[in-house]
C-alpha cells in the first residue's frame, strides 16, 4: 500500500475522538480499559485502524444509568 493510502487508513487519537463524538481523553480511557485497540502506541499518541474503530462502534455498549425493572 502506498504511503499516502496507509496514512489515510491510520487514525490518530484526535480523529477517533471526533468520529466517536468524545474527547481524546475518553479514547485514551477506552484504550486503557481494553475496549479499543490501537495499532501502535507512540510516546504521546495512539494510532488506530478504521476497522478497530468500526468494531468498537458495533460492539455492545454497556447501558448507562439505573436498570429498569419491568
C-alpha positions in Angstrom: 0.0 0.0 0.0 1.5 3.4 -0.9 2.4 5.7 2.0 -0.4 8.2 1.2 -3.0 5.4 1.3 -1.5 4.0 4.5 -1.5 7.4 6.2 -5.2 7.8 5.3 -6.0 4.4 6.7 -4.4 5.2 10.1 -6.4 7.3 12.5 -5.0 9.4 15.4 -6.5 9.6 18.8 -8.0 13.0 17.9 -9.5 11.7 14.7 -11.1 8.7 16.6 -12.4 11.1 19.2 -14.1 13.2 16.6 -15.5 10.2 14.9 -17.0 8.8 18.1 -18.1 12.2 19.4 -16.0 12.1 22.5 -12.9 13.8 23.8 -9.4 12.4 23.2 -9.1 11.7 26.9 -12.1 9.3 26.6 -10.4 7.5 23.7 -7.3 7.0 25.8 -9.5 5.8 28.7 -11.1 3.2 26.3 -7.7 2.0 25.3 -6.7 1.7 29.0 -9.9 -0.4 29.6 -9.0 -2.6 26.7 -12.2 -1.7 24.9 -10.5 0.0 21.9 -7.3 -1.5 20.5 -4.6 0.7 18.9 -2.3 -0.4 16.1 0.6 1.3 17.7 1.3 3.4 20.7 3.8 6.3 20.5 5.3 8.4 23.1 2.2 10.6 23.3 -0.4 9.2 20.9 -2.1 6.0 19.8 -2.7 5.1 16.1 -5.8 3.2 15.1 -7.1 1.2 12.1 -10.5 2.2 10.8 -11.5 -1.4 11.3 -10.8 -1.3 15.0 -12.9 1.8 15.4 -15.7 0.3 13.4 -15.6 -2.8 15.6 -15.8 -0.6 18.7 -18.8 1.2 17.2 -20.6 -2.0 16.5 -19.8 -3.7 19.9 -22.5 -4.0 22.5 -22.1 -1.0 24.8 -23.0 -1.2 28.5 -26.2 0.6 29.3 -25.9 3.7 31.3 -28.0 4.7 34.3 -30.1 2.6 36.6 -31.5 -0.7 35.4 -35.2 -0.8 34.7 -37.4 -3.5 36.3 -40.4 -4.3 34.2 
